[in-house]
Each structure stands twice: as structure tokens, then as C-alpha cells.
Amino acid sequence: MKRPESILPLAVGASAALFYLCFHSTFFNFDGVACAIAVELGDLRHLVHGNHLAYGLAGLAWTGLWRLLGYMGPALVPLQALDSLLGGLGAGLFCRMLLRRFRVGPPAALAASAALTLSFAWWFWSLEAQVYMLGAVFLILAADAAFAEEPSPWLAGLFHGLALLGHVGHAMFLFCAAFLLRRPGRTTSLWLRYAAALAVTVLAAYAAAALWCVQPRTAKDWRLWLLGSAALTVQRDFSWHGGYSWVNLRDWAVMTLRIFCDPAGLPQPWRALGWALSGAGLGAAVAGAARAPRAGGACLLWLAGYCLLFVSWEPTTIVYRITDLLPFWLLAALFAQAAPWRSWALAGWVLAAGLFNGVFLILPQTDPAHNAEYQEALWLARNTPPQAWVVAAARGQVYVPYFAGRKPLNLRYYEGRPGALAQRLGEMERLGLPVFVTGATLRDGGWMKFFRGCGLREVASGSGGALYRVGRKGNPSGSNQKKFNTAPAARKGPKGTGSDMRSSPRTTRPTP
């Protein structure tokens, strides 16, 4: 007869993955769409991002498998499915770690794994195409190897290295791993083996990516590739997205509550209920830390290590915090293990928080009518000719080419350089290239006065505002719109997709 540690994790992982696959997120975060573009182009140079090396290649291979099986749709769908499977796998591996490393009973392990599955941050980002869930899976494996009574430094280093290839932010797990690998008389030896496995894994992967994919030729090429999202300015200079301050620490602390349930922006009394549920989850973790000092110390170092980075780098970005849920629910499981009623209490939290997150946070992101920017992209496809250029900003940088099938004129490269933009628009007009801009782009970016000086003619209008043709020549307003309206979109995405980026302040910040 099979033991619970072999059956329960499999059941948890499979159930969580199937559960996630029942939801079709239409949030379409910036990085997910950008990755889908690179996958469809087979663009290895952009798939091996310097900050998250592995996800793009994994997505390319996974999408290729779908193609072999006959799938002909957009790459965004298999990428979303990949994250759903990774989220479910992570929940199953977490359950296995609780059972075999901490001797947590099946009721408490099941309740804590379900709590992880239905926590807002884990649930939401298991539905989206995004890089972080891949690293989270390997981080669980690294923690599992390090928490063993007789830890395996080679496995811990290998899996930690693979987590780093998922995202470089997982370097901050180093403090927790070093703490767990301490053994009287053997600490230095264990640390050295762990460091060797970690270094070989990471360096070998980056060397292979450099040799076969990126092929940097100069020191500048290496710097830009390795800096990744820290070199996204127009001049490609190093730019840290934040800094240490009390305000950032406050934002980080508030976001700690929001990864359980996110009531920000909801009306009362639901907002109060959301904060209460988040506080209850955090409280169970604190109680578990008091009950198990060694595990509590390791989890505290786990959280503190990541805090050192993300208090400074975009502390309000929720996706960076999904792996914080692992030590929190590990400690909560130890709390629930102490008495049967605590497991039932944790199960009650799962029911209440699952309903709260599902109704208020997840289901709204599955409604295509909520995605103003996606709907705008489809509207652009209907009202512009196939050869059109569209002035783009924010998510329009990837939405315009992917969903509208039009060429983007990216305003990011002209910030503070209106003269360069005017020159570019003049060249395009002389070449007869049609350029369009939406009223939302003009309004949100503060470019209205500039483009009025270049010449604007309204050519279409809809619920989202007006569409303008840029330039002083070309078709008069409203002429030949019939042919534009019949031009098919090159990319409409899966049937019934879309999301409301603007109405979802909880998770709208693009991430590196």
C-alpha cells in the first residue's frame, strides 16, 4: 500500500493543475505577450533574457510540441497552459516537502497546499504567461534538498541554480540555503559543494546561451544582455527601479498581505474581509514559526533575503512575491499540525479565501470585455490598413504588433526627443506610410499638443475614444474606412480573450 507522501502530492499537483486549466486568464501581462512574440518569431536572442534565461526556451519547446500535435493558434495559449501546469506542479512538490521533510500529517499538508494553490498571487500567476512560476518550482526542489535531515549540497545547488535560470532574483535564497546546510565539522565542505553545483549550473547555462543564442561580440553587448531589465532606458544605461526608503519598506509590507488576498480597491465590507483573511494567513505563519524555531529561522532568512532585494526593486510588484508564499504556508502547516482543529481552521481559511479570490480577483480577469487595451488592439485592426503604423506606448508596444497585427511606432524611444519624433514622422509621411494614433495614447502620454502640431484627422471613433491619422496629407476624415473595417487582424488571440489592464491596479505593473 502506497504511503500518503507518494499519493497525496500527486493528487494535489494534478488537481491544482487541472483546476488552473479551467480558467482562461485574459489579463495578458506585458512580458507574457512579449515572450509569445519571441516564441512565434523563433527569436532566440530575446528568448534568453539576461534576467530569466530559461523560461523563453522552455516556452519555445513547449509551444513547438503543441505545433507538432497540430495546434495552429497563438503561442500565448500554450504559454499560459505551461504556467498552469507549473503552478500545479509547484503545489504538489510543496505538499511532498511538507510530508517527508517536516513529517506534517496529511490533513495539515493538504490544507496548507490548498492554501498555497488558492492564494491570490500563486493562483493568478499560474494562469498568466510569465517567467516566475518556472523558477518557483525549482526553488521548492532546492528547499526540499536543503531541509533534509542529511542535506544534499549537490542537489540543493543544482536546483537553486535552475531556479536562478528561472529568475535571477532567486539568488536571494542563498542565505536560507547556507543556514540549512550548517553541520558541526562539515559546514565548510557542504557549503563548497553547494556553491560548486550552483556555480557550474548557472555558468554553464549562460555560456551556452551566449555561444548559441546571444553571441555577444563586445563588452557592451555582454553588459546589456546580463543587465536585462536594469538597462531598459533609451540610452541603455544602468537603471535601478527603486531604492531603499521607509516608503518602500511600507509598500513591501503591505504587498506581503496582498499576496494572500488582495482587497485593494474593493468596496467595504469586502475590503475589510480581504485584509482579515490576509492577516489570518500571516498570523498562522507567525504562530508556526514560534512552534518550530529551526524551520522558523530558516523561513525568516528566506523572507529576509528576498526582502533585501524587493524592498528596493519595485516593492509594489506582486509577481516578485509569489515565492514568499512558500515559507509562509510551510510555517502555517507546522501550526496546523499541532492539533486537529487547527487543520480544520486552515481548511476554513482555504474555503473563504478561495471564494474571495475567485469572485473578486480571478473571475473578472477572465472576461474579455474588461480588457480595454486588448479591445482597442482589435479595434485598431478593423480600422487601419494592414500596412499601417500605430503610435504605441505602455502595453501597446506589444499589443499593437501581436493582437492588432500592425507595426508599432514606439514612443518610449522618443521620450524627451520630440524633434527626433517629428523628423521620423516626416520621413514616414514622405514615404506614404500611414501612421495612426488613438486618443487614449495622446491623452495618457501627454502628447496631444505635439501631435496636433503634426496634423491630426479623426478617421474612426468607438467606445474607447477616437482614432486619428497623423500627418497633413492623406485621406480626409472618414474616407475609405470601409476597406479598413474589413481588414482582418493578424492576431486576434484565442476566442473570447481579453483583459482589463486599467481596471486592475493590483497587478498591472509590467515586470522584467
C-alpha positions in Angstrom: 0.0 0.0 0.0 1.4 3.4 -1.0 2.1 5.9 1.7 0.5 9.3 1.8 3.7 11.1 0.8 3.6 9.3 -2.6 -0.1 9.6 -3.3 -1.2 12.9 -1.8 1.4 15.1 -3.6 0.4 13.6 -6.9 -3.2 14.2 -6.2 -2.6 17.8 -5.1 -0.4 18.6 -8.1 -2.8 17.1 -10.7 -5.9 18.6 -9.1 -4.3 22.1 -8.9 -3.1 21.9 -12.5 -6.5 20.8 -13.8 -8.1 23.5 -11.6 -5.9 26.2 -13.1 -6.6 25.0 -16.6 -10.3 25.5 -16.1 -9.6 29.3 -16.0 -8.5 31.3 -19.0 -6.9 34.4 -17.8 -7.3 37.3 -20.2 -5.1 39.7 -18.3 -2.3 39.3 -20.8 0.6 40.8 -18.9 3.3 42.7 -20.9 6.0 40.1 -20.5 3.8 37.2 -21.5 2.8 38.8 -24.8 6.4 39.8 -25.4 7.5 36.2 -24.9 4.8 34.9 -27.2 6.1 37.3 -29.9 9.6 36.0 -29.5 8.4 32.4 -29.5 6.5 32.8 -32.7 9.5 34.6 -34.3 11.8 31.9 -33.0 13.9 34.8 -31.7 16.5 33.0 -29.5 18.3 36.2 -28.7 15.3 37.7 -27.0 14.1 34.4 -25.5 17.3 34.0 -23.4 16.7 37.2 -21.4 19.6 38.0 -19.1 17.4 38.1 -16.0 15.4 35.0 -16.7 17.3 32.7 -19.1 15.2 29.5 -19.1 11.5 30.4 -19.5 11.7 31.6 -23.1 13.4 28.4 -24.3 11.1 26.3 -22.2 8.1 28.1 -23.8 9.6 27.7 -27.3 10.0 23.9 -26.8 6.5 23.6 -25.2 4.8 25.5 -28.0 6.8 23.5 -30.5 5.3 20.4 -29.0 1.8 21.8 -29.4 2.6 22.6 -33.1 3.7 19.0 -33.7 0.3 17.9 -32.3 -1.5 20.2 -34.8 -2.1 23.4 -32.8 -2.1 26.4 -35.1 -3.2 29.2 -32.7 -1.3 31.9 -31.0 1.7 31.0 -28.8 0.2 32.8 -25.8 -2.3 30.0 -25.1 0.3 27.2 -24.7 2.5 29.6 -22.6 -0.5 30.2 -20.3 -1.1 26.4 -20.1 2.6 25.9 -19.3 2.3 28.2 -16.3 -0.9 26.4 -15.1 1.0 23.1 -15.2 4.0 24.7 -13.4 1.7 26.1 -10.7 0.1 22.7 -10.1 3.5 21.0 -10.1 4.7 23.5 -7.5 1.7 22.8 -5.2 2.3 19.1 -5.5 6.0 19.4 -4.7 5.3 21.7 -1.8 2.9 19.1 -0.4 5.6 16.4 -0.8 8.1 18.5 1.1 5.7 19.0 4.0 5.1 15.3 4.3 8.6 14.0 4.0 10.8 16.8 5.4 8.6 18.0 8.2 6.5 15.0 9.0 3.4 17.1 8.7 0.3 14.9 8.7 -1.8 14.5 5.6 -4.7 16.8 6.8 -2.4 19.7 7.6 -0.3 19.1 4.5 -3.4 19.1 2.3 -4.8 22.2 3.9 -1.5 24.1 3.5 -1.1 23.0 -0.1 -4.6 24.1 -0.9 -4.0 27.4 0.8 -0.9 27.9 -1.5 -3.0 26.9 -4.5 -5.7 29.4 -3.8 -3.6 32.3 -2.5 -4.1 35.2 -4.9 -0.6 35.6 -6.1 0.1 31.9 -6.8 -3.3 31.4 -8.4 -3.2 34.5 -10.6 0.3 33.9 -11.9 -0.4 30.3 -12.5 -2.9 31.5 -15.2 -0.7 34.0 -16.9 2.2 33.5 -19.3 5.1 34.7 -17.1 8.6 33.7 -16.1 8.3 33.4 -12.4 6.4 30.1 -11.9 9.3 28.1 -13.5 11.8 29.4 -11.0 9.4 28.8 -8.1 9.2 25.1 -9.0 12.9 24.7 -8.8 13.1 26.8 -5.7 10.8 24.3 -3.9 13.1 21.4 -5.0 16.1 23.4 -3.7 14.4 23.9 -0.4 13.4 20.3 -0.2 17.0 19.2 -0.7 18.3 21.7 1.9 15.7 21.0 4.6 16.6 17.3 4.6 18.0 15.8 7.9 21.0 14.9 5.8 21.0 17.6 3.2 22.3 17.0 -0.3 24.5 20.1 -1.2 24.8 18.9 -4.8 21.1 18.7 -5.3 20.5 21.9 -3.4 23.0 23.8 -5.5 21.7 22.3 -8.8 18.1 23.1 -8.1 19.0 26.6 -6.8 20.9 27.2 -10.0 17.9 26.1 -12.1 15.7 28.4 -10.0 18.2 31.2 -10.8 17.8 30.4 -14.5 14.1 30.9 -13.9 14.8 34.4 -12.5 18.0 35.9 -11.1 16.0 37.2 -8.0 16.3 33.7 -6.6 19.9 34.4 -5.8 18.5 35.7 -2.5 17.7 32.2 -1.4 21.4 31.8 -0.7 21.0 33.0 2.9 18.4 30.3 3.7 20.4 27.6 2.0 23.6 28.4 3.8 21.8 28.3 7.1 20.2 24.9 6.4 23.5 23.3 5.2 25.3 24.0 8.5 26.5 20.8 10.2 29.1 20.5 13.0 32.5 19.9 11.5 31.2 19.7 7.9 29.8 23.2 7.2 32.6 24.4 5.0 32.6 21.2 3.0 28.8 21.3 2.5 28.9 25.0 1.5 31.7 24.4 -1.0 29.9 21.6 -2.7 26.7 23.6 -2.8 28.5 26.6 -4.2 30.2 24.4 -6.9 26.9 22.9 -8.0 25.2 26.3 -8.1 28.1 28.0 -10.0 28.5 25.2 -12.6 24.8 25.1 -13.3 24.4 28.9 -13.8 27.7 29.5 -15.6 27.3 26.6 -18.0 23.8 27.7 -18.9 24.8 31.3 -19.5 27.9 30.2 -21.5 25.7 28.0 -23.7 23.2 30.8 -24.2 25.9 33.3 -25.1 27.5 30.9 -27.5 24.4 29.7 -29.4 21.8 32.3 -28.9 23.0 35.8 -27.9 26.5 35.7 -29.4 27.7 39.0 -27.8 30.7 40.5 -29.6 31.7 43.4 -27.4 31.8 44.2 -23.7 28.7 46.5 -24.2 26.8 43.5 -25.7 27.6 41.4 -22.6 26.6 44.3 -20.3 23.3 44.9 -21.9 22.4 41.2 -22.0 23.3 40.5 -18.4 21.7 43.7 -17.1 18.5 42.8 -18.8 15.7 44.9 -17.2 18.2 47.1 -15.4 19.2 48.6 -18.8 15.9 49.4 -20.4 16.3 53.1 -20.7 16.5 54.7 -24.2 20.3 55.1 -23.7 20.5 51.6 -22.3 22.2 52.9 -19.2 22.0 51.0 -15.9 18.8 52.0 -14.0 17.8 50.6 -10.6 14.0 50.5 -10.3 13.7 51.9 -6.8 15.9 52.4 -3.8 15.9 51.9 -0.1 13.4 54.1 1.9 10.8 53.8 4.6 8.1 54.3 2.0 9.4 51.3 0.0 9.5 49.2 3.2 5.9 50.2 3.9 4.9 49.2 0.4 6.7 45.9 0.7 4.9 45.1 4.0 1.5 45.9 2.5 2.2 43.8 -0.5 3.1 40.9 1.9 -0.6 40.9 2.9 -1.8 41.3 -0.6 -0.2 38.0 -1.9 -2.7 36.1 0.2 -5.8 38.1 -0.7 -5.8 41.4 -2.4 -8.6 43.7 -1.3 -7.0 46.9 -2.5 -9.6 48.9 -4.4 -12.6 46.8 -3.3 -15.6 48.5 -1.6 -16.4 47.9 2.1 -17.2 45.4 3.7 -15.3 43.2 1.2 -12.1 45.2 1.6 -12.1 44.6 5.4 -12.8 40.9 4.8 -9.9 40.6 2.4 -7.5 42.2 4.9 -8.8 40.0 7.7 -8.2 36.9 5.6 -4.7 38.0 4.7 -4.0 38.8 8.3 -5.2 35.3 9.4 -2.9 33.6 6.9 0.1 35.7 8.1 -0.9 35.1 11.7 -0.9 31.3 11.2 2.6 31.5 9.8 3.9 33.6 12.8 2.4 31.0 15.2 4.1 28.2 13.2 7.5 30.0 13.5 7.1 30.2 17.2 6.4 26.5 17.4 9.3 25.3 15.2 12.4 27.5 15.9 14.7 25.9 13.3 12.2 26.0 10.5 11.2 29.4 11.6 14.7 30.7 11.5 15.3 29.3 8.0 12.0 30.7 6.7 12.8 34.1 8.3 16.1 34.1 6.4 14.3 33.1 3.2 11.9 36.0 3.5 14.6 38.5 4.7 16.9 37.6 1.7 14.2 38.3 -0.8 13.2 41.4 1.2 16.7 42.9 0.7 16.2 42.9 -3.0 12.5 43.6 -3.4 12.2 46.4 -0.8 14.5 48.2 -3.2 13.4 46.9 -6.6 9.8 47.6 -7.3 8.3 46.8 -3.9 4.7 47.1 -5.2 5.1 44.5 -7.9 3.2 41.5 -6.8 4.6 38.8 -9.1 8.1 39.0 -7.4 6.4 37.9 -4.2 4.9 34.6 -5.2 7.7 32.6 -3.7 7.2 34.3 -0.3 4.0 32.2 0.0 6.1 29.1 0.3 7.8 29.8 3.7 4.5 31.4 5.0 2.4 28.3 4.2 5.2 26.0 5.4 5.1 27.6 8.8 1.3 27.6 8.8 1.3 23.9 8.1 3.5 23.4 11.2 1.0 25.4 13.2 -1.9 23.3 11.9 -0.1 20.1 12.6 -0.2 20.7 16.4 -3.9 20.0 16.8 -6.7 18.6 14.5 -8.9 21.7 15.0 -6.1 23.8 13.5 -6.2 21.8 10.3 -9.9 22.4 10.1 -9.4 26.1 10.8 -6.9 26.2 7.9 -9.3 24.4 5.7 -11.9 27.0 6.6 -9.4 29.7 5.5 -8.9 27.9 2.2 -12.7 27.9 1.5 -13.2 31.6 2.5 -10.1 32.9 0.7 -10.7 30.7 -2.3 -14.2 32.2 -2.8 -12.9 35.7 -2.1 -10.1 35.5 -4.6 -12.1 33.7 -7.2 -15.1 36.0 -7.2 -13.3 39.4 -6.8 -9.9 38.8 -8.3 -9.7 35.9 -10.7 -13.0 35.7 -12.5 -13.0 39.4 -13.5 -9.7 38.7 -15.3 -11.4 36.0 -17.4 -13.9 38.4 -19.0 -12.6 39.7 -22.4 -14.9 42.8 -22.2 -12.8 44.1 -19.3 -9.6 44.4 -21.3 -9.7 47.9 -22.7 -6.2 47.7 -24.3 -6.9 44.4 -25.9 -10.2 45.5 -27.3 -8.5 48.7 -28.5 -6.0 46.5 -30.4 -8.8 44.6 -32.2 -10.5 47.9 -33.0 -7.2 49.1 -34.5 -7.1 46.1 -36.7 -10.6 46.8 -38.0 -10.0 50.5 -38.6 -6.5 50.7 -40.1 -5.0 49.2 -43.3 -2.7 46.2 -42.9 0.4 48.3 -43.7 -0.4 50.9 -41.0 1.9 52.1 -38.3 0.4 52.8 -34.9 1.9 55.1 -32.3 2.3 52.9 -29.2 3.1 53.3 -25.5 2.9 51.0 -22.4 1.3 47.7 -23.3 0.6 49.0 -26.8 4.3 48.2 -27.5 3.4 44.5 -27.6 -0.4 44.6 -28.1 -0.2 46.5 -31.4 2.0 44.0 -33.2 0.6 40.9 -31.5 -3.2 41.5 -31.3 -3.6 44.2 -34.0 -1.1 42.9 -36.4 0.2 46.5 -37.1 3.7 48.0 -36.8 4.3 50.0 -33.6 5.9 53.4 -33.5 7.2 53.2 -30.0 7.0 56.4 -28.1 9.4 55.1 -25.4 12.3 55.8 -27.8 11.3 59.4 -28.3 10.8 60.4 -24.6 12.4 63.9 -24.3 13.2 63.9 -28.0 10.2 65.5 -29.8 12.5 66.8 -32.6 13.6 63.2 -33.4 9.9 62.0 -33.4 8.9 64.9 -35.7 11.7 64.0 -38.1 10.7 60.4 -38.1 7.0 61.2 -38.7 8.0 63.5 -41.6 10.1 60.7 -43.2 7.2 58.3 -42.9 4.8 60.8 -44.5 7.1 61.4 -47.4 7.3 57.6 -47.9 3.5 57.3 -47.9 3.4 55.2 -44.7 0.1 55.7 -42.9 0.5 56.5 -39.2 -2.3 56.4 -36.7 -2.7 57.2 -33.0 -5.5 56.7 -30.6 -7.0 59.4 -28.3 -6.1 57.3 -25.3 -2.4 57.3 -26.2 -2.4 61.1 -26.8 -4.2 61.7 -23.5 -2.3 59.3 -21.3 1.1 60.2 -22.6 0.7 63.9 -22.7 1.4 64.0 -26.4 -1.7 65.8 -27.6 -0.1 69.2 -28.2 2.8 67.6 -30.1 0.6 65.5 -32.5 -1.8 68.4 -33.1 1.2 70.3 -34.4 2.0 67.4 -36.7 -1.6 67.3 -38.0 -4.4 65.0 -36.8 -7.5 63.9 -38.7 -10.1 61.7 -36.9 -10.8 58.6 -39.0 -12.8 56.5 -36.6 -14.4 56.6 -33.2 -15.6 54.0 -30.7 -16.4 53.4 -27.1 -12.7 53.7 -26.3 -12.3 57.1 -28.0 -11.1 58.4 -31.3 -8.6 57.2 -33.8 -6.5 59.8 -35.7 -4.5 59.7 -38.9 -1.2 61.6 -38.3 0.1 64.0 -40.9 -1.0 66.8 -43.1 -1.5 64.7 -46.2 -3.5 61.5 -46.8 -7.2 60.6 -46.9 -9.7 63.0 -45.4 -11.6 62.1 -42.3 -13.8 59.1 -42.7 -12.9 58.3 -46.3 -12.1 54.7 -47.4 -13.0 53.5 -43.9 -14.9 50.6 -45.4 -11.7 48.9 -46.6 -10.1 49.4 -43.2 -13.0 47.9 -41.4 -12.8 44.8 -43.5 -9.1 44.3 -42.9 -8.6 41.3 -40.7 -6.5 41.4 -37.6 -3.3 39.4 -38.0 -3.7 38.3 -34.4 -7.0 38.1 -32.6 -5.8 35.7 -30.0 -7.9 32.8 -28.7 -11.6 33.1 -29.0 -13.1 35.2 -26.3 -9.9 36.6 -24.9 -9.0 40.0 -23.4 -8.5 41.6 -20.0 -8.8 45.0 -18.4 -5.3 46.2 -17.6 -6.5 49.6 -16.5 -9.2 48.4 -14.1 -6.7 46.0 -12.3 -4.3 48.2 -10.4 -3.3 45.2 -8.2 -1.2 43.5 -10.9 -0.8 45.9 -13.8 2.9 46.9 -13.5 5.0 45.3 -16.3 7.8 43.2 -14.9 11.2 42.4 -16.2 
